[in-house]
Amino acid sequence: MIKMYIKPDCSTCRTAVKLVSENSSEELETIQYLVDTPSEKEIKEIIRMLGIKPIELVRKKETLYKEKYMDKKISDAEWIKILHKHPILIERPIVIYHDRAIIGRPPQTIVSFLNS
């Protein structure tokens, strides 16, 4: 099974869903992360699977980030709490396959990820 965290009105997310549907026979579970917000534990697990620091999961183009967090020194633990409280700050789409994950930007990277 492939799990994908998406925002339905995001064109990149829609493209990612289409690419997975066209290039994999695996079942796809989509999670609208603004509605079904990942827990802090789930966010930690996603970060582990991505192999990144929490700050690397932050959407730096978001107004909330620019206005509230951009110029602050924030610990990894604090970022996890912030991402849970404000899921709009989570980069998207996130694709999880087996015990690995990728941020699907650009979406075409997802196909090679699934085939590796």
N, C-alpha and C positions, 0 to 999 in steps of 0.2 A: 504494500500500500504506500502511496505517496500522499503526504500531508502538505498542504499549502496554506500559509497565512496570507490573506488578501484583504484588500479594500475594493469592493465591487465596482465603485465608480472610477477606479484608477485604471487608465488605459494600459499601463505596463502589466498590471495584475491580470487584466482580461487577456492580453496577449500571452502571458505566461500560462494561464489555464488552457487556452487554445493549443499552445505548443505541446503541453503535456498530453492533452487528449489526443492529439494527432500523432505523437511520437512514442507513446507508451501504452501497453495493454494493461498496466497496473491500475487498480482502483484508485481514484483520486478523491481525497477528502479535503474540501475547502473550509477554512475557518475564517470567518469575518472577525478579525481580531479587535475591531472597535466595538463590536457587539459582545463577543465572547472573549473577553480580555484574558490573556494568559496570566497565570499566577506568577508570583516572584520565582517560585521553584521551576515553573515551565520556562520562564525567561532565562534563568541560569542554565537550564539544560539546552536551550536553543543556542545560547552563547557558547557553551562547551562544544556542541556539535559543529558550530561554525568555526571554532578555533580562533575566536577574536576576543577583544576587550569589549566591555559593555558600551563604551563611547563609540565604537565602530558600528554599533547597531542603531545609533541615533540618526534620525533624518535631520540633517543640519540645515535644510532649506525651509523647514517649518518655522512659521512666525513665532510660535511658543518657544522654540529653542533659541532663536535670535533674541527675543525679548527677555527671557528669564534665565537662560542657562549658558549662553555662549561664552561669556567672560568670567565664568566661575570655575574654581578648581573643585571638582566633584569626584569622590571616591567611586570605585567600581560598585561597592555595595549600595551607595546612594543612587547611582545610575539605575540599578536594577529596580529599586523602589520607585524612582521617577518614571521609568518605562512602564511599570505596572499601573501607576496612578494616571499617567498620560500616554496611553497606547498610540496616540497619533504620532508620537515621536519615534515609533519603531519603524525601521526601514522595511520596505516591502518590494515585492513579494518574498516570502521566505519559503523555501522548498525543503522538506525533510524526506529523506529516502534511506531506509535502513537506519543506520546510526550516524548519518552524515547530513549536513545541511548546507544550503547555499542561499545567498541573497541573489535573486534572479534579476540583476541589472547588469547588462542588458538581458532581456528575456532569453535570447538565443543561447546564453551560457547554460541554461537549464538542460537542454538536450544533451550536450556533452557530459554534463554532471550525471545525468541519469544513465548514460551509457558507459560510465567509467567504473 
